[in-house]
Amino acid sequence: MQMGADIYLLDIRAFWEDEKRGRLLEDAFSKLDQERREKARRIGRERGQAESLGAGLLLQLAVREAEAARAGGRGVAQTEEAAEGGGTAQVEETAPGVEALGSAGGAVTRLTVPELLGLLDVPLPFAYLYGENGKPYFKNYPYYFNLSHSGDYVVCAFSDREVGADIQIHRAANMEKLAGRYFSPAEADALGQAEDREAFFFRLWARKEAYGKLTGRGIADALEKDLWSGDTEIAERLCWMEYEGLSGYSMAVCQFFSGNPGKCYIKKRTADGMEIKEWFKYHNLKKES
């Protein structure tokens, strides 16, 4: 498994829109570990249950791929055919030109519910531990993960070190009030000058949530921390991946640098499917010339 995070993005609409949704739900429950299955069954709200099922299924796929890679095999979803658009799983590149893009993976594996269920069989038995503030960890696998859901999507960030992830659907919000409470002065100024204030607000809010989930202390841990301009000591220690491939959504994945501070590994894909691997040195969240 490469250093950094593997990102899985699941469209869960089939759980309530597909004409075979009853069969999909039954199949999904059968492919979860016991704790996730019981948790999902306790949720009465349709969308809430769909989010819980999707998160548990993505964990199953992520661990299977990681174990296959560790054993010298190939990943389940990220086959060469899928990476080139010929398989069931759709591997998408992070949006070009996104500021502060940095991740060891760099690609987002997008799936629908039927596609994901087709990649899974007998569920792996997971055991969990929980941090002081409820952040979950595997007890029986050497991996870290973080889950997030919003709107029609569930995200799983999966890594061999601590990771935080968040996805936000753009919706009506009192941006000024929230910015006054949670944004640093530099962030609030940037919001005021942004051409698309809504897009900027949710992009930064996703960063705040991802950082709080990275540390395990929640959004309060990002209170007034400058996670935008990069002109702070904490910003220099962070590596970000942002995905803008979903209209009306913002998504961020956050990790602390590992190994050589100031370096993130970015994997890009050209239009003809060829892979380009580059080392970019980052300082203050910005690429140096």
Helices and strands as residue ranges (DSSP letters): E 5-11, H 14-17, H 21-30, H 34-41, H 46-70, H 80-83, E 90-93, E 107-112, H 113-118, E 128-130, E 136-138, E 144-150, E 153-159, E 164-169, H 175-182, H 185-193, H 197-215, G 219-222, H 233-236, E 238-243, E 249-256, E 263-269, E 275-283, E 286-287
